[in-house]
Amino acid sequence: MTSGTPAPATSSPADSAYATANEQFTAVANRMRIDRSMQEVLRAPMRELTVNFPVQMDDGRIQIFTGYRVQHNVARGPAKGGIRYHPSVTLDEVKALAMWMTWKCAVANLPYGGAKGGVTVDPYGISVHELEPLTRRYATEISVIIGPVEDIPAPDMGTDARIMAWIMDTYSMNVGHSVPGIVTGKPISIGGTRGRVDATGRGILYITQTAVGDLDLDLRECSVAVQGFGNVGSVSARLFSEAGAKIVAVSDVSGALYDPNGFDWQYLAAIKNTGRFLGVADTTHQHLTNEELLELPVDILVPAAMENQITALNADRVQARLIVEGANGPITPEGDRILADKNVVVVPDILANSGGVIVSYFEWVQDIQSFFWEEDEVNSRLHRIITRSFSEVRETARAQQVSLRDAAYMLAIRRVADAVQTRGIFP
């Protein structure tokens, strides 16, 4: 046997996603005067599962892959969170993402707690004949803690509706009947919901449309840079373009393209369908690194790639007036403080990218009821919930004279703490 994709070296405490999540939580909890014992209850993940499992590869070799599932807090309802396939997936990262999911669900006032999962693998570096058994084996390994009323996974980086279908089928075969509510983000043919694919990007659009008004900006006159061109970034760019904004920079893992005059969406869509930005043979547009994209002179910046993109090392060079976090944890606490000193408005991830989990909630409700909605109803309900959440966060920020991030955490922590206190400690 040979080992699977190796986990990256453990990051330093300063770069740790879990350290970032804890620092964000602790700062706000202390400000709220949450007592130490309650802070420990709210901070600690309820359950952490690490699985190591074999997969037979196309050449006959057996590789061992490592996967994780973390449930952070279920005081408000079943655990909810995506599954990530990426070479850099670690337990530390999954713990951070699970904690952020707890706060994200609470900010939107959804009856969920936070969870997250992942496998340390490059999903684009293996064949579909290897990807499917990997997914089915991982699903079987974590089936001891997931379920339609216990923990409901969803797509995340490196996973999609097809992978959710395999998980749904695997779980259903193991229990002997179809269980569409075991995952969200499924194909519509097996219980998915209309509007789910665009949900996170559409939520970012709705949030931005509200936020630019507070800055006396007109979205149709704004320049936008989007870092990351996966589902969240590409959908956001498309919807911004349709709303009249000027998309001046986009990037994927290979690099960025920049045109101060703005891109035609069809041009960007063609690149997405045929290759990567670094390989574009086009002398009319400037090639940049992902890091350089973050420092462009734009009105709106949407970091929709990985964690820890804006830090103490580059935050002072960020020129955007408004940052809407499409990714989870793209700004470190040190970067946040520098941006605040520069009066850059940051809409935090637990609010900005909550459109995905909101529509996942809609899908779960539809699966339970076996009654499905039209897409305009999904989008209308999404708009109502996410703009209401933004208004609640904004009002809290103004009343407490804090940033939008701190205000979002205040709302979330209070709601989860109230649930814990109301339920009590068992036994």
Buried (B, 14 or more C-beta within 10 A) or exposed (E): EEEBBEBEEEBEEEBBBBBBBBBBBEBBBEBBEBEEEBBEBBBEBBBBBEBEBBBBBEEEEEBEBBBBBBBBBBBBBBBBBBBBBBBBBBBBBBBBBBBBBBBBBBBBBBBBBBBBBBBBBEBEEBEEEBBBBBBBBBBBBBBEBBBBEEBBBBBBBBBBBBBBBBBBBBBBEEEEEBBBBBBBBBBEEBBBBBBBBBBBBBBBBBBBBBBBEEEEBEBEEBBBBBBBBBBBBBBBBBBBBEBEBBBBBBBBBBBBBBBEEBBEBEBBBEBBEEEBBBEBEEEEBEBBEBBBBBBBEBBBBBBBBBBBBBBBEBBEEBBBBBBBBBBBBBBBBBBBBBBBEEEBBBBBBBBBBBBBBBBBBBBBBBBEEEEBBEEEEBBEBBBEBBBEBBEBBBEBBEEEEBBBBBBBBBBBBBBBBEBBEEEEEEE
